[in-house]
Amino acid sequence: MGQDLEKILVTEEQIKARQREMAAEIDATYAGKDLLLVGVLKGAVMVMADLARELHNPCGMDWMAVSSYGAGTTSSGVVRIIKDLDCDIKDRNVLIVEDVIDSGLTLSWLVGNLKSRGPASVEICTMVRKPLAFDVELDISCVGFDLPNEFIVGYGLDYAEHYRNLPFIGTLAPHVYQG
């Protein structure tokens, strides 16, 4: 994979250190509360697994998969649930865990959907935020890193279902995606 990568933006060590800090913030915020982590598949798998291991307070975990893309590469504007939660979130504190927030459109829809189910709260935690790509206003309670609006891979983020397993976040060399 070495020749496929252009540069490393966030090292494995930086990710681990920030995960510990984020977990401490979450532990303080939700101390004594019923917390449910909701990971957004597939990208959030790495983030949520590592974050959950750093938490000291008990929490539940569940997963959702949503899509706003049709057969093409641009958003269809219609969000659909591919995999819904397995548990009821009524009166629970829900923390959505994301790998990256780009435009925020799908996540904004997801927050509204989850709030309609009667939870005590719905907050967002993300490893990467791209503030320059935002199309909507989102209140994000916990952010790992703010990165430029570049196409990134690693630590759950993929290109054509590859590179998710990299322990760092980086950019691809142009020859990979320009074909």
C-alpha positions as CSV (number, residue, x, y, z in Angstrom):
1,M,0.0,0.0,0.0
2,G,3.0,2.3,0.4
3,Q,3.1,3.6,-3.2
4,D,-0.7,4.2,-3.0
5,L,-0.3,6.8,-0.2
6,E,0.7,10.4,-0.8
7,K,1.0,11.6,2.8
8,I,0.1,10.8,6.4
9,L,-2.1,13.5,8.0
10,V,-2.6,11.9,11.4
11,T,-0.3,9.2,12.8
12,E,-1.3,6.1,14.8
13,E,0.2,7.6,17.9
14,Q,-1.8,10.9,17.5
15,I,-5.0,8.9,17.0
16,K,-4.4,6.8,20.2
17,A,-3.6,9.9,22.2
18,R,-6.7,11.7,21.0
19,Q,-8.9,8.7,21.6
20,R,-7.9,8.7,25.3
21,E,-8.7,12.4,25.5
22,M,-12.1,11.9,23.8
23,A,-12.9,9.0,26.1
24,A,-12.1,11.1,29.2
25,E,-14.5,13.8,27.9
26,I,-17.2,11.3,27.2
27,D,-16.8,9.7,30.6
28,A,-17.1,13.1,32.3
29,T,-20.2,14.1,30.3
30,Y,-22.0,10.8,30.8
31,A,-21.0,9.8,34.3
32,G,-23.9,8.0,36.0
33,K,-26.0,8.1,32.8
34,D,-27.3,5.3,30.5
35,L,-25.0,5.8,27.5
36,L,-25.5,4.0,24.1
37,L,-22.8,4.4,21.5
38,V,-24.3,4.2,18.0
39,G,-21.7,3.5,15.3
40,V,-22.4,4.3,11.7
41,L,-21.2,1.4,9.5
42,K,-18.8,0.7,8.0
43,G,-16.4,3.5,8.6
44,A,-16.9,3.9,12.4
45,V,-16.0,0.4,13.3
46,M,-12.3,1.2,14.1
47,V,-13.2,4.5,15.9
48,M,-16.0,3.0,18.0
49,A,-14.1,-0.1,19.0
50,D,-11.0,1.8,20.2
51,L,-13.1,4.5,21.8
52,A,-15.2,2.0,23.7
53,R,-12.1,0.3,25.0
54,E,-10.9,3.7,26.4
55,L,-14.1,4.4,28.3
56,H,-14.3,3.7,32.0
57,N,-18.0,4.1,32.4
58,P,-20.4,1.3,31.3
59,C,-22.1,1.8,27.9
60,G,-24.1,-0.1,25.4
61,M,-23.2,-0.4,21.7
62,D,-25.4,-0.7,18.6
63,W,-24.9,-0.1,14.9
64,M,-26.7,1.6,12.0
65,A,-26.0,1.7,8.3
66,V,-27.5,4.5,6.2
67,S,-27.0,5.6,2.7
68,S,-27.7,8.7,0.7
69,Y,-26.2,7.4,-2.4
70,G,-28.0,5.6,-5.3
71,A,-26.1,3.6,-7.8
72,G,-23.8,6.5,-8.7
73,T,-21.2,8.4,-6.8
74,T,-23.2,11.5,-6.0
75,S,-25.9,11.8,-3.3
76,S,-29.4,11.0,-4.4
77,G,-30.7,13.3,-1.7
78,V,-32.8,10.4,-0.2
79,V,-31.5,8.8,2.9
80,R,-32.4,5.2,3.5
81,I,-31.7,2.9,6.5
82,I,-29.8,-0.2,5.4
83,K,-29.4,-1.6,9.0
84,D,-31.4,-0.1,11.8
85,L,-30.7,-0.3,15.6
86,D,-31.4,-3.5,17.4
87,C,-32.4,-1.8,20.6
88,D,-34.9,0.8,21.8
89,I,-33.3,4.2,22.5
90,K,-36.3,5.7,24.4
91,D,-35.0,7.7,27.4
92,R,-31.3,6.7,26.6
93,N,-28.4,9.0,26.0
94,V,-27.3,8.3,22.5
95,L,-23.8,9.2,21.2
96,I,-23.5,8.8,17.4
97,V,-19.9,7.7,16.6
98,E,-18.6,8.6,13.1
99,D,-15.3,8.2,11.3
100,V,-15.6,11.4,9.3
101,I,-18.1,14.2,8.7
102,D,-18.0,15.7,5.3
103,S,-21.1,17.6,4.2
104,G,-23.1,16.5,7.3
105,L,-26.3,16.1,5.2
106,T,-26.8,12.4,6.0
107,L,-25.8,12.8,9.6
108,S,-28.2,15.7,10.0
109,W,-31.0,13.4,8.8
110,L,-29.8,10.6,11.1
111,V,-29.9,12.9,14.2
112,G,-33.4,13.9,13.3
113,N,-34.5,10.3,12.9
114,L,-33.0,9.2,16.2
115,K,-34.4,12.2,18.1
116,S,-37.9,11.2,16.9
117,R,-37.5,8.0,18.8
118,G,-37.6,9.7,22.2
119,P,-34.1,9.4,23.6
120,A,-32.9,11.5,26.6
121,S,-30.3,13.0,24.3
122,V,-28.5,12.6,20.9
123,E,-25.0,13.9,20.5
124,I,-22.3,13.3,17.9
125,C,-18.7,12.2,18.2
126,T,-16.4,12.0,15.2
127,M,-12.7,11.2,14.6
128,V,-12.5,13.6,11.7
129,R,-14.4,16.7,10.8
130,K,-13.9,18.6,7.5
131,P,-15.3,22.0,8.4
132,L,-14.8,23.4,4.9
133,A,-17.1,20.7,3.5
134,F,-20.1,21.3,5.7
135,D,-23.4,22.0,4.0
136,V,-25.5,22.1,7.2
137,E,-25.2,23.3,10.8
138,L,-24.3,20.4,13.1
139,D,-23.6,20.5,16.8
140,I,-20.7,18.1,17.3
141,S,-19.9,17.4,20.9
142,C,-16.6,15.6,20.4
143,V,-14.1,15.9,17.5
144,G,-10.8,14.1,17.1
145,F,-9.2,16.1,14.3
146,D,-10.2,18.9,12.0
147,L,-8.7,18.2,8.5
148,P,-8.8,19.9,5.2
149,N,-11.3,18.9,2.6
150,E,-9.2,16.2,1.0
151,F,-10.0,12.6,0.2
152,I,-8.6,10.6,3.1
153,V,-8.2,6.9,3.9
154,G,-7.2,4.8,6.9
155,Y,-8.6,4.1,10.3
156,G,-11.9,3.0,9.0
157,L,-12.0,5.4,6.0
158,D,-11.9,3.7,2.6
159,Y,-11.5,4.1,-1.1
160,A,-13.3,1.3,-3.0
161,E,-13.5,-0.8,0.2
162,H,-9.7,-0.7,0.6
163,Y,-7.4,1.0,3.1
164,R,-9.8,0.9,6.1
165,N,-7.3,-1.2,8.0
166,L,-4.5,1.4,8.0
167,P,-3.7,2.5,11.6
168,F,-3.3,6.1,10.5
169,I,-5.1,8.6,8.3
170,G,-3.6,9.7,5.1
171,T,-4.3,10.8,1.5
172,L,-4.0,8.6,-1.6
173,A,-1.6,9.3,-4.4
174,P,-3.5,10.6,-7.5
175,H,-2.6,7.5,-9.6
176,V,-4.9,5.4,-7.4
177,Y,-8.1,7.2,-8.0
178,Q,-7.4,8.8,-11.4
179,G,-7.1,5.4,-12.9
